[in-house]
Amino acid sequence: MRATSRRLSWFVVVGVAAAAVHFAVVVLLVEFGGLRPLVANPCGWLVAVGVSFAGHHRLTFADNGVPIGRSARRFLVISAAGFAVNELAYAALIARGALGYRLGLGAVLVGVAALTYWASRRWAFMRTDS
């Protein structure tokens, strides 16, 4: 149980850092770059995916001993799938107009996090080739 608790704690810390980077990039590009939120969102993801992988590889799943190349490829697949869900949900929230682009982005980032943890633990950073 201790390893799971430690892993979840690091996942939250790394996830919050990556989400903050993603969020900041989007806000900066919208507010100062004049981009629309749905155009800025992929840019935020591209920057945050590096923060996320580095943190999860070095901290969250450091004890798994998985080769970095394999885990990086798998993590990128998971992250890209999560981003696809993120972008679709974000577009739907923006289209409804119920939330501002910032609050909508925050909600979507939190919503995708649980799926990312599960897939990362069960596939990207798993020791076996299953």
N, C-alpha and C positions, 0 to 999 in steps of 0.2 A: 504494500500500500504506500510505503514511503516513496518509492520510485515513481509511482503514478502521481502522487501529490506534487513531487518536485517537478516532474515533467509538465503537469498542468500549470504550475506556477510559472515556469519558464515560457510555456506556450502563451500565457496571458501577457507576460512582460514583452516578449518578442512581438506578439500580435498587436499589442497597443502601440509599440514603437513603429511597426510597419504601417499600421492604420493611420497613425499621426503623420507619417511621411506622405502617404497616399493623399490624405485629406489636405495637408498643407500645399502639396503640389497642385492639386485641383483648384483650391481657393486662389492661390497665387496666379495660376494661368487664367482663371475666370476674371478675377478682380483687376489684375495688372496686365495680363496678356490679351484680354478681350476675347478669349475663347468661350464657346458655349460649354456648359457643364459636361455634356455627353461627349464632347471632343476632348476636353481636358482629362476626363476620367481615365482613358487608356494611358495617358502620359503618367498620371499618378501611379497607376498599377505598375508600369514598367520600372519606375524608380523603386517602388515599395517591394517588388518581388525580390530584388537583390538583398534588401535589408532583411526581409522575411527568411529567405533561404539561409543566409549567413547566420542569422540568429538561431534558427531551428537546428541547423547542422552543428553549430558549435556549442549550443546550450540545451535546447529542448531535447534533442535526440542524440546528444554527444556520446552516450554510453552504448549506442547500438552497433557501432563499428561497421557501418555500411560504407562501401566505397563512395567517395564524393561524386564521381561521374554518374553512377547509377542513381543515387539519391537526387542529384541535381536534375537529371532528365525526368525522373518520376515526379519530383516536386513541381517542375515547370508544367507538366501535364495537368496536375491537380490544380495548380494556381491559375492556369489558363481556363480550365473548366469553371473554377470558382469565379474568375473574372467575367466569363460569359454570363453566368447567373447574375452576378453583380450588375453588369451593364443592362441586362434585360429588366431586372427589378428596378434599377435606377431610372431607366427610361419610363417605365410604367408609373413610378411615383411622380416623376416630373410632369408627365402628361396629365395626371390627375390634378396637379396643381395644389394638392392639399398641404404639401410640405415644401419649404424652401429647398433649394439645391443642397445647402449644407446639411440640414437635418436629414434629408432623404439619403444623402451619401453616408452619413453616420449610421443610419438605420441599416442600410444595405451592408456596410462593412461588418457590422456586428453580426448580422444574420448569416453571413457566409462563413464566419470564423469557425463555427462548430463543425461544419462539413469539412473544412480544410484540416482541422485537427484530426478528425476521424480518419480521413483518407491518408494523411501524412503518416499517422501512427500505423495504420494497417497496410500501407503499400510503399510509400516513398522511402521511409526510414526503417523498414522492416528488415531484419537480418536475413531471412530466408527468401528464396526466389518465388514464393507462392503468390 
